[in-house]
Amino acid sequence: MSQEDIVGDAIERLEWDERKQEETPSKKWRQLTRRTALTGAAAGIAAAALEACGSSKSSGTGTSKAATTSGGGPYGSSGGHKFVMVNHVTTNSFFTATIYGCQDACALTGSSFQWTGSNNSIVGQMVSAFNAAIAAKADGIGCCLIDNTAFNGPVNTALSQGIPVIAYNADVSPGTKNNRMCYIGQNNLTAGAAVGQEILKHVTKGDKVAGIIATPGTGNIQPRLDGAKPAFQQAGINFVEVGTSATEGAPEYNKISAWYAGNKDVKFMMAVDSGDSNAVAQFIKNQGLQGKVGASVWDVGLPVVQAIQAGYVTATIDQQAYLQGFDTIMQLFLWNVSGGLMTPTDTDTGIGIVTKSNVTPYLTPSRFEGTSSTKKAIAPPSSIST
């Protein structure tokens, strides 16, 4: 254990013993001078400043357990909220950044969260996890609404019991009724349309384009293909959908390989989920198809951005996975501490088209893209593109 850890542990033990004492100016001054004596004046002042901002600690991976915010924070002794994030592919690498976003939001707010749901988009398992969160009296629930009707009942039950519900990453189709309070994520239809226009720069009338999708019909990824279809139809593109598997890894790669064996006239592949994106990039590399078959993929995992830099993939889409977790937890927290006055609001996490011309920042591993667990601020760019 380092000297800093020993000192920190000593401070925490002393202040834990004082936890039941009334918060008074004398107590705060005693703690400040103690910290100053043990760690130096600068550290003591910094600790006091962090306390005034409601700083807290976080631990764990899927679940972040943070200390209750102190009485000196902006919301008083308001920490300890427990949130539940219901997901459709809980182990998919795309959501690593989302989990980090949840962890960091919990660290800032003195909250905790549970990451639960299904490993392979089984709606029944997600509904069961949702109902368990209600039974456990969660302070808020985030859920990927990959089905247009299955979550209507659980959402209504949660709301009737005073539990706020936010959809993240996937929402019900336009015109479909669900009483979730807001949606945080990408507009999948418009994102698909944008990708369609990007692909049209590389194909001509009559060319075959394959839409590679893990789970056809699900609300989080099917709209991406649906958004691109009108542009392809208008341009006379021969567009076909290819379903692979909800399980990330070999099954997706193998199904792409098997389909390609009978469709070697394909000119472009459009993958719309993280697992298929990695598989398409690897397939084009392994088969030596660079320059013969173009590819657009989704999300900005390290294998994908490396493939863009190497030229195996033409473009990918950044939907800011970290923000989908961070903003969901923050909005659930604010609803709780404001007595419901801070109503959750829709957040479109954007359509960032990443090509070889702008891929460089994504190649540096970072917590914000799920490619590093290190908690580190990154210097902003010197200019902002418009």
C-alpha positions as CSV (number, residue, x, y, z in Angstrom):
1,M,0.0,0.0,0.0
2,S,1.4,3.4,-0.9
3,Q,2.0,6.2,1.5
4,E,-0.9,8.1,-0.1
5,D,-3.2,5.2,0.4
6,I,-2.2,4.8,4.1
7,V,-2.8,8.5,4.7
8,G,-6.1,8.4,2.9
9,D,-7.3,5.4,4.9
10,A,-6.4,7.1,8.1
11,I,-8.4,10.1,7.2
12,E,-11.4,8.1,6.2
13,R,-11.3,6.1,9.5
14,L,-11.1,9.2,11.6
15,E,-14.0,10.9,9.7
16,W,-16.0,7.7,9.8
17,D,-15.8,7.8,13.6
18,E,-17.2,11.3,13.5
19,R,-20.0,10.5,11.1
20,K,-22.8,10.8,13.7
21,Q,-21.6,14.1,15.0
22,E,-23.6,17.3,14.0
23,E,-22.2,19.1,11.0
24,T,-20.8,22.3,12.6
25,P,-18.2,24.9,11.5
26,S,-15.9,23.5,14.3
27,K,-16.2,19.9,13.0
28,K,-15.4,21.0,9.4
29,W,-12.4,23.1,10.6
30,R,-11.1,20.1,12.6
31,Q,-11.3,17.9,9.5
32,L,-9.6,20.5,7.4
33,T,-6.7,20.9,9.7
34,R,-6.4,17.2,10.2
35,R,-6.1,16.7,6.4
36,T,-3.6,19.5,6.2
37,A,-1.5,18.0,8.9
38,L,-1.5,14.5,7.4
39,T,-1.2,15.4,3.7
40,G,0.1,18.9,3.5
41,A,-1.7,22.3,3.2
42,A,-2.4,22.0,-0.5
43,A,-4.0,18.6,-0.2
44,G,-6.1,19.7,2.8
45,I,-7.4,22.7,0.9
46,A,-8.1,20.6,-2.2
47,A,-10.0,18.1,-0.1
48,A,-12.1,20.9,1.4
49,A,-12.9,22.2,-2.1
50,L,-13.9,18.8,-3.4
51,E,-16.1,18.3,-0.4
52,A,-17.9,21.6,-1.1
53,C,-18.5,20.2,-4.6
54,G,-20.0,17.0,-3.3
55,S,-17.1,14.7,-4.3
56,S,-17.6,11.0,-3.8
57,K,-15.8,7.7,-4.4
58,S,-16.7,5.0,-6.8
59,S,-15.7,1.3,-7.0
60,G,-16.7,-1.8,-8.9
61,T,-17.3,-2.5,-12.6
62,G,-20.9,-3.3,-13.6
63,T,-22.1,-1.8,-10.3
64,S,-20.6,1.4,-8.9
65,K,-20.9,1.9,-5.2
66,A,-20.3,5.4,-4.1
67,A,-20.3,7.1,-0.7
68,T,-23.2,9.3,0.2
69,T,-22.6,12.9,-0.6
70,S,-21.8,15.1,2.4
71,G,-23.8,17.8,3.9
72,G,-21.6,20.4,2.2
73,G,-22.6,19.4,-1.3
74,P,-25.1,21.3,-3.4
75,Y,-27.9,18.8,-2.7
76,G,-27.2,18.3,1.0
77,S,-27.2,14.7,2.3
78,S,-29.0,13.5,-0.9
79,G,-26.7,10.6,-2.0
80,G,-27.3,6.9,-1.9
81,H,-29.7,6.6,-4.8
82,K,-29.9,3.2,-6.4
83,F,-30.5,3.0,-10.2
84,V,-31.0,0.1,-12.5
85,M,-29.9,0.0,-16.1
86,V,-31.7,-2.7,-18.2
87,N,-29.7,-3.7,-21.3
88,H,-30.3,-6.1,-24.2
89,V,-26.7,-7.2,-24.7
90,T,-25.1,-6.8,-21.3
91,T,-21.7,-8.2,-22.3
92,N,-21.4,-6.5,-25.7
93,S,-18.2,-4.4,-26.0
94,F,-20.1,-1.4,-27.3
95,F,-21.6,-0.8,-23.8
96,T,-18.2,-0.7,-22.0
97,A,-18.2,3.1,-22.5
98,T,-21.8,3.3,-21.3
99,I,-20.9,1.4,-18.1
100,Y,-18.0,3.8,-17.6
101,G,-20.4,6.7,-18.1
102,C,-22.8,5.2,-15.4
103,Q,-19.9,4.7,-13.0
104,D,-18.6,8.2,-13.4
105,A,-22.1,9.8,-13.0
106,C,-22.5,7.7,-9.8
107,A,-19.2,8.8,-8.5
108,L,-20.2,12.4,-9.0
109,T,-23.6,12.0,-7.3
110,G,-23.0,9.5,-4.6
111,S,-25.2,6.9,-6.2
112,S,-25.0,3.3,-7.3
113,F,-26.3,1.3,-10.3
114,Q,-27.0,-2.2,-11.3
115,W,-26.3,-3.4,-14.9
116,T,-28.7,-6.1,-15.8
117,G,-31.0,-7.5,-18.6
118,S,-30.2,-10.0,-21.3
119,N,-27.0,-11.2,-22.9
120,N,-28.6,-11.8,-26.3
121,S,-31.6,-9.5,-26.8
122,I,-34.2,-11.9,-25.1
123,V,-37.0,-9.4,-24.4
124,G,-38.5,-11.7,-21.7
125,Q,-35.3,-11.6,-19.7
126,M,-35.2,-7.8,-19.9
127,V,-38.8,-7.5,-18.8
128,S,-38.0,-9.8,-15.8
129,A,-35.0,-7.6,-14.9
130,F,-37.2,-4.5,-15.2
131,N,-39.9,-5.9,-12.9
132,A,-37.2,-6.9,-10.4
133,A,-36.0,-3.3,-10.3
134,I,-39.5,-2.2,-9.5
135,A,-39.8,-4.8,-6.8
136,A,-36.5,-3.6,-5.3
137,K,-37.8,-0.1,-5.3
138,A,-35.1,1.4,-7.5
139,D,-34.8,5.2,-7.5
140,G,-34.8,5.1,-11.3
141,I,-34.7,2.8,-14.3
142,G,-32.9,3.2,-17.6
143,C,-34.0,0.7,-20.3
144,C,-33.2,-0.1,-23.9
145,L,-36.7,-0.3,-25.4
146,I,-35.9,-2.8,-28.2
147,D,-39.5,-3.9,-28.4
148,N,-42.4,-1.6,-29.3
149,T,-44.9,-3.0,-26.8
150,A,-43.3,-5.4,-24.3
151,F,-42.2,-2.7,-21.9
152,N,-45.4,-0.7,-21.8
153,G,-46.7,-2.5,-18.7
154,P,-43.5,-2.4,-16.7
155,V,-43.0,1.3,-17.5
156,N,-46.5,2.2,-16.4
157,T,-46.1,0.2,-13.2
158,A,-42.8,1.9,-12.4
159,L,-44.3,5.3,-13.0
160,S,-47.3,4.6,-10.9
161,Q,-45.0,3.8,-8.0
162,G,-43.0,7.0,-8.4
163,I,-40.0,5.4,-10.2
164,P,-38.8,7.5,-13.1
165,V,-38.0,5.6,-16.3
166,I,-35.7,6.7,-19.2
167,A,-35.1,4.9,-22.5
168,Y,-31.5,4.9,-23.5
169,N,-29.8,3.6,-26.7
170,A,-33.1,2.2,-28.1
171,D,-36.5,3.7,-28.2
172,V,-39.9,2.6,-29.5
173,S,-40.7,3.4,-33.1
174,P,-42.2,6.8,-34.1
175,G,-45.9,6.7,-33.6
176,T,-45.7,4.0,-31.0
177,K,-46.9,4.8,-27.5
178,N,-44.7,4.2,-24.5
179,N,-44.8,6.4,-21.4
180,R,-41.1,6.5,-20.7
181,M,-40.1,10.0,-19.6
182,C,-37.5,10.7,-22.3
183,Y,-35.1,9.0,-24.7
184,I,-31.3,9.4,-24.5
185,G,-29.5,8.1,-27.6
186,Q,-29.1,8.4,-31.3
187,N,-32.0,8.9,-33.7
188,N,-31.5,5.7,-35.5
189,L,-33.6,6.5,-38.5
190,T,-31.8,9.7,-39.3
191,A,-28.5,8.1,-38.6
192,G,-29.3,5.3,-41.1
193,A,-30.3,7.9,-43.7
194,A,-26.9,9.7,-43.2
195,V,-25.0,6.5,-43.6
196,G,-27.0,5.7,-46.8
197,Q,-26.0,9.0,-48.3
198,E,-22.4,8.3,-47.4
199,I,-22.5,4.8,-49.1
200,L,-24.0,6.3,-52.2
201,K,-20.6,8.1,-52.7
202,H,-19.0,4.7,-53.3
203,V,-21.6,2.7,-55.3
204,T,-23.6,3.2,-58.5
205,K,-27.0,2.1,-59.8
206,G,-27.5,-1.7,-59.9
207,D,-24.7,-2.4,-57.3
208,K,-25.4,-4.8,-54.5
209,V,-25.3,-3.5,-50.9
210,A,-25.7,-5.8,-47.9
211,G,-27.2,-4.6,-44.7
212,I,-25.5,-6.7,-42.0
213,I,-27.7,-6.9,-38.8
214,A,-27.4,-9.1,-35.8
215,T,-31.1,-9.2,-34.7
216,P,-33.5,-8.1,-37.5
217,G,-36.6,-6.2,-36.3
218,T,-35.2,-5.0,-33.0
219,G,-35.9,-1.4,-32.1
220,N,-32.3,-0.4,-31.6
221,I,-30.7,-1.4,-34.9
222,Q,-33.5,-2.2,-37.5
223,P,-34.3,1.5,-37.9
224,R,-30.7,2.1,-39.0
225,L,-31.3,-0.1,-42.1
226,D,-34.8,1.3,-42.5
227,G,-33.4,4.9,-42.6
228,A,-31.0,4.0,-45.4
229,K,-33.5,2.1,-47.6
230,P,-35.2,5.1,-49.2
231,A,-32.0,6.5,-50.5
232,F,-30.9,3.1,-51.9
233,Q,-34.2,2.6,-53.6
234,Q,-34.2,6.0,-55.2
235,A,-30.6,5.4,-56.5
236,G,-31.5,2.0,-57.9
237,I,-29.3,0.1,-55.5
238,N,-29.8,-3.7,-55.0
239,F,-30.1,-3.7,-51.2
240,V,-30.4,-7.0,-49.2
241,E,-30.5,-7.6,-45.5
242,V,-28.3,-10.3,-43.9
243,G,-29.1,-11.4,-40.4
244,T,-26.2,-12.8,-38.3
245,S,-26.6,-13.4,-34.6
246,A,-27.1,-11.6,-31.4
247,T,-23.9,-13.2,-30.0
248,E,-20.8,-11.2,-30.6
249,G,-17.8,-13.0,-32.1
250,A,-17.4,-16.1,-34.3
251,P,-21.1,-16.7,-35.1
252,E,-21.4,-13.3,-36.8
253,Y,-18.1,-13.6,-38.7
254,N,-19.0,-17.1,-39.9
255,K,-22.4,-16.1,-41.1
256,I,-21.0,-13.1,-43.0
257,S,-18.4,-15.5,-44.6
258,A,-21.1,-18.0,-45.6
259,W,-23.3,-15.3,-47.1
260,Y,-20.4,-13.8,-49.1
261,A,-19.5,-17.2,-50.6
262,G,-22.8,-17.0,-52.5
263,N,-22.8,-13.2,-53.1
264,K,-19.3,-12.3,-54.3
265,D,-20.8,-9.6,-56.5
266,V,-21.5,-7.4,-53.4
267,K,-20.0,-4.0,-53.6
268,F,-20.6,-2.6,-50.1
269,M,-21.4,-3.9,-46.6
270,M,-23.3,-1.8,-44.1
271,A,-23.1,-3.2,-40.6
272,V,-25.4,-1.6,-38.0
273,D,-24.3,-3.0,-34.7
274,S,-21.0,-3.3,-32.8
275,G,-20.4,-7.1,-33.1
276,D,-21.1,-7.2,-36.8
277,S,-19.0,-4.1,-37.3
278,N,-15.9,-5.8,-35.8
279,A,-16.7,-9.0,-37.9
280,V,-17.1,-7.1,-41.2
281,A,-13.8,-5.3,-40.6
282,Q,-12.0,-8.5,-39.8
283,F,-13.6,-10.4,-42.7
284,I,-12.5,-7.8,-45.3
285,K,-9.0,-7.8,-43.9
286,N,-8.7,-11.6,-43.8
287,Q,-10.1,-12.1,-47.3
288,G,-8.0,-9.4,-48.9
289,L,-11.1,-7.5,-50.0
290,Q,-9.8,-4.0,-49.4
291,G,-10.6,-2.0,-52.5
292,K,-13.0,-4.6,-53.7
293,V,-15.8,-4.4,-51.1
294,G,-16.4,-1.2,-49.2
295,A,-17.7,-1.2,-45.7
296,S,-19.6,1.2,-43.4
297,V,-19.9,0.1,-39.8
298,W,-21.3,1.4,-36.5
299,D,-19.6,2.6,-33.3
300,V,-16.0,3.4,-32.5
301,G,-14.5,0.4,-30.8
302,L,-10.7,0.2,-31.3
303,P,-10.8,-2.6,-33.9
304,V,-13.1,-0.5,-36.0
305,V,-11.2,2.7,-35.9
306,Q,-7.9,0.8,-36.5
307,A,-9.6,-0.7,-39.6
308,I,-10.6,2.7,-40.8
309,Q,-7.0,3.9,-40.4
310,A,-5.7,0.9,-42.3
311,G,-8.3,1.3,-45.1
312,Y,-10.4,-1.9,-44.5
313,V,-13.4,0.2,-43.5
314,T,-14.7,3.3,-45.2
315,A,-16.7,4.9,-42.4
316,T,-18.3,4.3,-39.0
317,I,-20.8,6.1,-36.8
318,D,-20.1,7.6,-33.4
319,Q,-23.2,7.6,-31.2
320,Q,-21.4,8.6,-28.0
321,A,-22.0,5.5,-25.9
322,Y,-20.5,7.1,-22.8
323,L,-23.0,9.9,-22.8
324,Q,-25.9,7.4,-23.0
325,G,-24.9,6.0,-19.6
326,F,-23.7,9.3,-18.0
327,D,-26.7,11.4,-19.0
328,T,-29.2,8.7,-18.0
329,I,-27.9,8.4,-14.5
330,M,-27.6,12.2,-14.1
331,Q,-31.1,12.9,-15.3
332,L,-32.5,10.2,-13.0
333,F,-30.6,11.7,-10.1
334,L,-31.7,15.2,-10.8
335,W,-35.3,14.1,-11.0
336,N,-34.9,12.6,-7.5
337,V,-33.2,15.5,-5.8
338,S,-35.5,18.1,-7.3
339,G,-38.7,16.4,-6.2
340,G,-39.6,15.7,-9.8
341,L,-39.1,19.3,-10.9
342,M,-36.2,18.5,-13.2
343,T,-38.2,16.5,-15.8
344,P,-36.0,14.2,-17.9
345,T,-35.6,15.5,-21.4
346,D,-34.7,13.9,-24.7
347,T,-31.0,13.9,-25.6
348,D,-29.9,13.1,-29.2
349,T,-26.4,11.8,-28.8
350,G,-25.7,12.7,-32.4
351,I,-24.5,11.4,-35.7
352,G,-20.7,11.5,-36.0
353,I,-19.5,10.1,-39.3
354,V,-15.9,9.0,-38.8
355,T,-13.6,8.4,-41.8
356,K,-9.9,8.2,-42.4
357,S,-9.8,12.0,-42.4
358,N,-10.9,12.4,-38.8
359,V,-10.2,9.1,-37.2
360,T,-7.0,10.1,-35.4
361,P,-8.5,11.2,-32.0
362,Y,-10.3,7.9,-31.7
363,L,-7.1,5.9,-31.9
364,T,-6.0,7.0,-28.5
365,P,-7.5,4.7,-25.9
366,S,-9.9,6.5,-23.6
367,R,-12.6,5.9,-21.1
368,F,-15.0,7.9,-23.2
369,E,-14.8,5.4,-26.0
370,G,-14.6,2.3,-23.7
371,T,-11.1,1.5,-24.9
372,S,-9.4,2.2,-21.6
373,S,-10.5,2.1,-18.0
374,T,-8.2,4.9,-16.9
375,K,-9.9,8.0,-15.5
376,K,-8.2,10.8,-17.2
377,A,-9.2,14.2,-18.7
378,I,-8.2,14.6,-22.3
379,A,-7.0,18.0,-23.6
380,P,-9.6,19.5,-26.0
381,P,-8.7,20.2,-29.6
382,S,-7.3,23.6,-30.6
383,S,-10.2,24.2,-33.0
384,I,-13.7,22.8,-33.4
385,S,-14.8,21.7,-36.9
386,T,-18.2,22.9,-38.2
